[in-house]
Amino acid sequence: QVQLVESGGGLVQAGGSLRLSCAASVRTSTIYEMGWYRQAPGKEREFVARIRWSFGTTSYADSVKGRFTISRDSAKSTAYLQMNSLNPEDTAIYYCNVVSFGSPDAWGQGAQVTVSS
């Protein structure tokens, strides 16, 4: 069973930056894509960003385009989410997701991101 370990997150003032990491317990050759989703209090989980592993193709939610950057370290089976120009509306629990060949999709434990005004 695929396991994901998230790190990063925390409390930051508006305009600040944070970086999230997500390490997957699978060989990098089996990863199709990794992504980040977030869930704010009282709201449904929403897509934030994803990266296709082989070619590094990325996609973003409109709300984070130009502020967030997703990247990967293939050798470590790890994805990163660099978040800049954070605002209070970005406050949420951020979940990492992996889609891999031959294994069910997996989710990380979640990382709290809180942006104060």
Contacts in CASP RR format, 6 or more apart in sequence:
PFRMAT RR
TARGET T0000
AUTHOR 0000-0000-0000
METHOD contacts of the structure
MODEL  1
QVQLVESGGGLVQAGGSLRLSCAASVRTSTIYEMGWYRQAPGKEREFVAR
IRWSFGTTSYADSVKGRFTISRDSAKSTAYLQMNSLNPEDTAIYYCNVVS
FGSPDAWGQGAQVTVSS
1 103 0 8 1.000
1 104 0 8 1.000
1 106 0 8 1.000
2 24 0 8 1.000
2 25 0 8 1.000
2 26 0 8 1.000
2 98 0 8 1.000
2 100 0 8 1.000
2 103 0 8 1.000
2 104 0 8 1.000
2 106 0 8 1.000
3 24 0 8 1.000
3 25 0 8 1.000
3 106 0 8 1.000
4 22 0 8 1.000
4 23 0 8 1.000
4 24 0 8 1.000
4 25 0 8 1.000
4 96 0 8 1.000
4 97 0 8 1.000
4 98 0 8 1.000
4 106 0 8 1.000
4 107 0 8 1.000
4 108 0 8 1.000
4 109 0 8 1.000
5 22 0 8 1.000
5 23 0 8 1.000
5 25 0 8 1.000
5 108 0 8 1.000
5 109 0 8 1.000
6 20 0 8 1.000
6 21 0 8 1.000
6 22 0 8 1.000
6 94 0 8 1.000
6 95 0 8 1.000
6 96 0 8 1.000
6 108 0 8 1.000
6 109 0 8 1.000
6 110 0 8 1.000
6 111 0 8 1.000
7 20 0 8 1.000
7 21 0 8 1.000
7 22 0 8 1.000
7 23 0 8 1.000
7 111 0 8 1.000
8 18 0 8 1.000
8 19 0 8 1.000
8 20 0 8 1.000
8 21 0 8 1.000
8 111 0 8 1.000
9 18 0 8 1.000
9 19 0 8 1.000
9 20 0 8 1.000
9 94 0 8 1.000
9 111 0 8 1.000
9 112 0 8 1.000
9 113 0 8 1.000
10 18 0 8 1.000
10 111 0 8 1.000
10 112 0 8 1.000
10 113 0 8 1.000
10 114 0 8 1.000
11 114 0 8 1.000
11 115 0 8 1.000
11 116 0 8 1.000
12 18 0 8 1.000
12 86 0 8 1.000
12 113 0 8 1.000
12 114 0 8 1.000
12 115 0 8 1.000
12 116 0 8 1.000
13 115 0 8 1.000
13 116 0 8 1.000
14 86 0 8 1.000
14 87 0 8 1.000
14 88 0 8 1.000
14 115 0 8 1.000
14 116 0 8 1.000
14 117 0 8 1.000
15 84 0 8 1.000
15 85 0 8 1.000
15 86 0 8 1.000
15 87 0 8 1.000
15 115 0 8 1.000
16 84 0 8 1.000
16 85 0 8 1.000
16 86 0 8 1.000
16 115 0 8 1.000
17 82 0 8 1.000
17 83 0 8 1.000
17 84 0 8 1.000
17 85 0 8 1.000
17 86 0 8 1.000
18 83 0 8 1.000
18 86 0 8 1.000
18 113 0 8 1.000
19 80 0 8 1.000
19 81 0 8 1.000
19 82 0 8 1.000
19 83 0 8 1.000
20 36 0 8 1.000
20 80 0 8 1.000
20 81 0 8 1.000
20 83 0 8 1.000
20 94 0 8 1.000
20 96 0 8 1.000
20 111 0 8 1.000
20 113 0 8 1.000
21 78 0 8 1.000
21 79 0 8 1.000
21 80 0 8 1.000
22 34 0 8 1.000
22 35 0 8 1.000
22 36 0 8 1.000
22 78 0 8 1.000
22 79 0 8 1.000
22 80 0 8 1.000
22 81 0 8 1.000
22 96 0 8 1.000
22 98 0 8 1.000
22 108 0 8 1.000
23 76 0 8 1.000
23 77 0 8 1.000
23 78 0 8 1.000
24 31 0 8 1.000
24 34 0 8 1.000
24 77 0 8 1.000
24 78 0 8 1.000
24 79 0 8 1.000
24 98 0 8 1.000
24 100 0 8 1.000
24 106 0 8 1.000
25 77 0 8 1.000
26 77 0 8 1.000
26 98 0 8 1.000
26 100 0 8 1.000
26 103 0 8 1.000
27 77 0 8 1.000
28 53 0 8 1.000
28 74 0 8 1.000
28 75 0 8 1.000
28 76 0 8 1.000
28 77 0 8 1.000
30 100 0 8 1.000
30 101 0 8 1.000
30 102 0 8 1.000
30 103 0 8 1.000
31 53 0 8 1.000
31 77 0 8 1.000
31 98 0 8 1.000
31 99 0 8 1.000
31 100 0 8 1.000
31 101 0 8 1.000
32 52 0 8 1.000
32 53 0 8 1.000
32 99 0 8 1.000
32 100 0 8 1.000
32 101 0 8 1.000
33 50 0 8 1.000
33 51 0 8 1.000
33 52 0 8 1.000
33 53 0 8 1.000
33 98 0 8 1.000
33 99 0 8 1.000
34 50 0 8 1.000
34 51 0 8 1.000
34 53 0 8 1.000
34 70 0 8 1.000
34 72 0 8 1.000
34 79 0 8 1.000
34 96 0 8 1.000
34 97 0 8 1.000
34 98 0 8 1.000
34 99 0 8 1.000
35 48 0 8 1.000
35 49 0 8 1.000
35 50 0 8 1.000
35 51 0 8 1.000
35 70 0 8 1.000
35 79 0 8 1.000
35 96 0 8 1.000
35 97 0 8 1.000
35 98 0 8 1.000
36 48 0 8 1.000
36 49 0 8 1.000
36 50 0 8 1.000
36 70 0 8 1.000
36 79 0 8 1.000
36 81 0 8 1.000
36 94 0 8 1.000
36 95 0 8 1.000
36 96 0 8 1.000
36 97 0 8 1.000
37 45 0 8 1.000
37 46 0 8 1.000
37 47 0 8 1.000
37 48 0 8 1.000
37 94 0 8 1.000
37 95 0 8 1.000
37 97 0 8 1.000
38 45 0 8 1.000
38 46 0 8 1.000
38 48 0 8 1.000
38 90 0 8 1.000
38 92 0 8 1.000
38 93 0 8 1.000
38 94 0 8 1.000
38 95 0 8 1.000
38 113 0 8 1.000
39 45 0 8 1.000
39 46 0 8 1.000
39 92 0 8 1.000
39 93 0 8 1.000
39 95 0 8 1.000
40 91 0 8 1.000
40 92 0 8 1.000
40 93 0 8 1.000
43 92 0 8 1.000
45 95 0 8 1.000
46 61 0 8 1.000
47 61 0 8 1.000
48 60 0 8 1.000
48 61 0 8 1.000
48 64 0 8 1.000
48 68 0 8 1.000
48 81 0 8 1.000
48 94 0 8 1.000
49 58 0 8 1.000
49 59 0 8 1.000
49 60 0 8 1.000
49 61 0 8 1.000
49 64 0 8 1.000
49 68 0 8 1.000
49 69 0 8 1.000
49 70 0 8 1.000
49 81 0 8 1.000
50 58 0 8 1.000
50 59 0 8 1.000
50 70 0 8 1.000
51 57 0 8 1.000
51 58 0 8 1.000
51 70 0 8 1.000
51 71 0 8 1.000
51 72 0 8 1.000
51 79 0 8 1.000
52 58 0 8 1.000
53 72 0 8 1.000
53 74 0 8 1.000
56 72 0 8 1.000
58 69 0 8 1.000
58 70 0 8 1.000
60 66 0 8 1.000
60 68 0 8 1.000
60 70 0 8 1.000
63 89 0 8 1.000
64 83 0 8 1.000
64 90 0 8 1.000
67 83 0 8 1.000
67 84 0 8 1.000
67 85 0 8 1.000
67 86 0 8 1.000
68 81 0 8 1.000
68 82 0 8 1.000
68 83 0 8 1.000
68 84 0 8 1.000
69 81 0 8 1.000
69 82 0 8 1.000
69 84 0 8 1.000
70 79 0 8 1.000
70 80 0 8 1.000
70 81 0 8 1.000
70 82 0 8 1.000
71 79 0 8 1.000
71 80 0 8 1.000
71 82 0 8 1.000
72 78 0 8 1.000
72 79 0 8 1.000
72 80 0 8 1.000
73 79 0 8 1.000
73 80 0 8 1.000
79 96 0 8 1.000
81 94 0 8 1.000
83 90 0 8 1.000
83 113 0 8 1.000
86 113 0 8 1.000
86 115 0 8 1.000
87 115 0 8 1.000
88 115 0 8 1.000
88 116 0 8 1.000
88 117 0 8 1.000
89 115 0 8 1.000
90 113 0 8 1.000
90 115 0 8 1.000
91 113 0 8 1.000
91 114 0 8 1.000
91 115 0 8 1.000
92 113 0 8 1.000
93 110 0 8 1.000
93 111 0 8 1.000
93 112 0 8 1.000
93 113 0 8 1.000
94 110 0 8 1.000
94 111 0 8 1.000
94 112 0 8 1.000
94 113 0 8 1.000
95 107 0 8 1.000
95 108 0 8 1.000
95 110 0 8 1.000
95 111 0 8 1.000
96 107 0 8 1.000
96 108 0 8 1.000
96 110 0 8 1.000
97 105 0 8 1.000
97 106 0 8 1.000
97 107 0 8 1.000
97 108 0 8 1.000
98 105 0 8 1.000
98 106 0 8 1.000
99 105 0 8 1.000
100 106 0 8 1.000
END
